[in-house]
Amino acid sequence: MRRAQYNQNQEDLEENFIKMKLNLNEEINRIKSLMFEQVEDYVLDVQGNINSPNGLNIIMKTIEGEKIGHTNVIGFKHAVDLSRDFKTFLENKEHPFLEDNCVYQFGTEIDQKFRRNGYATILRNKCHDLSKENNFKYATGILRKDNTANQNLMKKMGYNIFDSSDEKDFVVLEL
Ligand SMILES: CC(C)(COP(=O)(O)OP(=O)(O)OC[C@H]1O[C@@H](n2cnc3c(N)ncnc32)[C@H](O)[C@@H]1OP(=O)(O)O)[C@@H](O)C(=O)NCCC(=O)NCCS
């Protein structure tokens, strides 16, 4: 009788222990999901293709659907057709940029009221990620020397000046 009671107690203990373990696991998973929960306050709409004649266009919106800004990235081959500046810079200097290793990023704009929140940085990083996924090695851009915001942004992102004209800089980032 006492043995039966002892066995029952053991079983109860084991059952309780398993329940505690399950609860603990659940709690750990809940904390983990809270820690890694995405707290993004924007959505990205990626349209097109880097290797197409019009390139890839990314539109950033708030969760409510208001437009925050946009940017574009295009492969070397079509960038030459698209941008006279791009073509001219590359005609003027020997360079390592080729169809299969280089993209051109252009037309980044963030709506006035959303500026200085890191959104342009996010958009450009997204372009870098997509370019890397497509095995491109260099991201390039052209910016006016007097565009302080864009100059600072490009510097902060690690771009280096590859060539300059009187008004503009051709910048490059190794991805
Ligand atoms: C340039 C532009 C895209 C920057 O967008 P943004 O979302 O405000 O940029 P971020 O918040 O990601 O800024 C990143 C860094 O860029 C620099 N920067 C951005 N705006 C700046 C400004 N007005 N003055 C000085 N530096 C600035 C800063 O170094 C900033 O880092 P910090 O905020 O930690 O100091 C935005 O000002 C814009 O749309 N301008 C008009 C269009 C344009 O000139 N586009 C570029 C040519 S294609």
The ligand as a MOL file (V3000), in Angstrom:
LIG
                    3D

  0  0  0     0  0            999 V3000
M  V30 BEGIN CTAB
M  V30 COUNTS 48 50 0 0 0
M  V30 BEGIN ATOM
M  V30 1 C 19.3480 63.0240 -48.8230 0
M  V30 2 C 18.1190 62.3800 -48.2350 0
M  V30 3 C 17.6650 61.2400 -49.1540 0
M  V30 4 C 18.4600 61.8160 -46.8420 0
M  V30 5 O 17.3470 61.1160 -46.3300 0
M  V30 6 P 17.1650 60.8280 -44.7630 0
M  V30 7 O 16.1700 59.7420 -44.6020 0
M  V30 8 O 16.8960 62.1020 -44.0760 0
M  V30 9 O 18.6200 60.3000 -44.3750 0
M  V30 10 P 19.0130 59.4810 -43.0660 0
M  V30 11 O 18.0720 59.8270 -41.9640 0
M  V30 12 O 19.1590 58.0480 -43.4240 0
M  V30 13 O 20.4130 60.1530 -42.7290 0
M  V30 14 C 21.6160 59.4180 -42.6270 0
M  V30 15 C 22.7640 60.4020 -42.4970 0
M  V30 16 O 22.8210 61.2740 -43.6170 0
M  V30 17 C 23.2700 62.5680 -43.1930 0
M  V30 18 N 22.1990 63.5670 -43.3860 0
M  V30 19 C 20.9230 63.3200 -43.7330 0
M  V30 20 N 20.2550 64.4820 -43.8500 0
M  V30 21 C 21.1270 65.4680 -43.5590 0
M  V30 22 C 21.0290 66.8870 -43.5170 0
M  V30 23 N 19.8820 67.5190 -43.7790 0
M  V30 24 N 22.1360 67.5900 -43.2090 0
M  V30 25 C 23.3060 66.9870 -42.9390 0
M  V30 26 N 23.4680 65.6420 -42.9500 0
M  V30 27 C 22.3920 64.8870 -43.2620 0
M  V30 28 C 23.5860 62.4290 -41.7350 0
M  V30 29 O 24.9430 62.0350 -41.6220 0
M  V30 30 C 22.6460 61.3230 -41.3220 0
M  V30 31 O 23.0690 60.6640 -40.1560 0
M  V30 32 P 22.6310 61.2740 -38.7210 0
M  V30 33 O 21.1660 61.5280 -38.7870 0
M  V30 34 O 23.0030 60.1540 -37.7750 0
M  V30 35 O 23.4380 62.5090 -38.5240 0
M  V30 36 C 16.9640 63.3970 -48.0460 0
M  V30 37 O 17.4660 64.5410 -47.4100 0
M  V30 38 C 16.2770 63.8200 -49.3410 0
M  V30 39 O 15.3240 63.1630 -49.7960 0
M  V30 40 N 16.7540 64.9170 -49.9410 0
M  V30 41 C 16.1680 65.4190 -51.2050 0
M  V30 42 C 16.4570 64.5320 -52.3690 0
M  V30 43 C 17.9280 64.2990 -52.5530 0
M  V30 44 O 18.7580 65.2050 -52.4550 0
M  V30 45 N 18.2560 63.0410 -52.8430 0
M  V30 46 C 19.6310 62.6200 -53.0810 0
M  V30 47 C 19.9780 62.7420 -54.5040 0
M  V30 48 S 19.4160 61.3870 -55.3990 0
M  V30 END ATOM
M  V30 BEGIN BOND
M  V30 1 1 1 2
M  V30 2 1 2 3
M  V30 3 1 2 4
M  V30 4 1 2 36
M  V30 5 1 4 5
M  V30 6 1 5 6
M  V30 7 2 6 7
M  V30 8 1 6 8
M  V30 9 1 6 9
M  V30 10 1 9 10
M  V30 11 2 10 11
M  V30 12 1 10 12
M  V30 13 1 10 13
M  V30 14 1 13 14
M  V30 15 1 14 15
M  V30 16 1 15 16
M  V30 17 1 15 30
M  V30 18 1 16 17
M  V30 19 1 17 18
M  V30 20 1 17 28
M  V30 21 1 18 19
M  V30 22 1 18 27
M  V30 23 2 19 20
M  V30 24 1 20 21
M  V30 25 1 21 22
M  V30 26 2 21 27
M  V30 27 1 22 23
M  V30 28 2 22 24
M  V30 29 1 24 25
M  V30 30 2 25 26
M  V30 31 1 26 27
M  V30 32 1 28 29
M  V30 33 1 28 30
M  V30 34 1 30 31
M  V30 35 1 31 32
M  V30 36 2 32 33
M  V30 37 1 32 34
M  V30 38 1 32 35
M  V30 39 1 36 37
M  V30 40 1 36 38
M  V30 41 2 38 39
M  V30 42 1 38 40
M  V30 43 1 40 41
M  V30 44 1 41 42
M  V30 45 1 42 43
M  V30 46 2 43 44
M  V30 47 1 43 45
M  V30 48 1 45 46
M  V30 49 1 46 47
M  V30 50 1 47 48
M  V30 END BOND
M  V30 END CTAB
M  END
